Amino acid sequence: MDYFTRIEEGQAIIHAGGVYYQVPAYERGGKVYAKRGGGFVRLMAGGGTSCTNVRWSGLDTPHGTWREDAQYVLYKPAPVAAKLEAAE
């Protein structure tokens, strides 16, 4: 089962009824979600979300990349660099 995982330092701007909110961004199954109240809304291509009265207008994921496909907003974390050991 895929769980909602916080995107490190990820933030989304969502708005409903003329009020804008800066909220944490989450990932589940490669798709991007934004925290909304006690739950999450899925970000959709074109600024829509899984909640009909909520839209999104900004997304920042400093430690990965996101893109819009035909329907969803997808997230890919940045590759983790291998830790180098000091030579003796």
N, C-alpha and C positions, 0 to 999 in steps of 0.2 A: 504494500500500500504506500502511495506517495503522500507525504505530509507537507504542510506549508512550511517552507524554510525561509527565514529572513535573508534577504539579499544584503550582504555586508555594505553598510552605509548607503543603501539604496533608498531613494525617496521618490514619491509620486505626487503630483498635484491633481486632485480630483475636485469636481464641483457639482453642486446640486442646488437648485433653487436660487442661483446667483451668489452662493457662498462657496468660497474656495478653501480647501484644506490641504495642508502638506502632511502626508502620511507615509509610514514605512512601506517599502515594497517587499513583496514575497514572491517566491518561485515554487511551483508545484508541477511536476511532470514537464518541465521546460517552458511552461506558460507563466506569464507575469500576473500577479494579483496585487491589489492595494488594500490595506487595512481599512475597514469601514465599520465603525461601531464595534460590535462584538464579533464581527465576521470579516469576510473578504469579498471583494468584487474582482472579477477577472477583467483585465484590460483587453479590449478588442481593437482590431485595426480600424483606423479612421477616427479614433477618439471616443468610441462608445465603450460601454462596460456591460457586464452581465446583469446589471441593475438598470432598468430602462430610464430612470430619472437621474442617473449619475453618469457624468462624462469625465474623461481625463484629458489634461492639456500639457502635461510635462512628466518626464521620467528621467531620473539620473541613476546610473549604475556604475560607480567609479571602478569597481573591480570585476567588470565583465561587460559584455555587449548585448544589446537588445535590437530586435528588428521586428517590423510588422510583416506578417505573411498575408495571405489572402483573407484570413479571418481573425487570427490571434496575434498577440504580442509575445514573442519568444525571447528567452534569455539564455545566454551561454556564459558561464563563468570564465574568467581569465585563467589560462594555464598557470599552475603553481610551479615556480622555479625550483629546481633541485638544490638542496642545501650543499654547498661545497665544504669539504673538510680541509683543514689546513695541513699542508705537508710537513712532516717532521724532519 
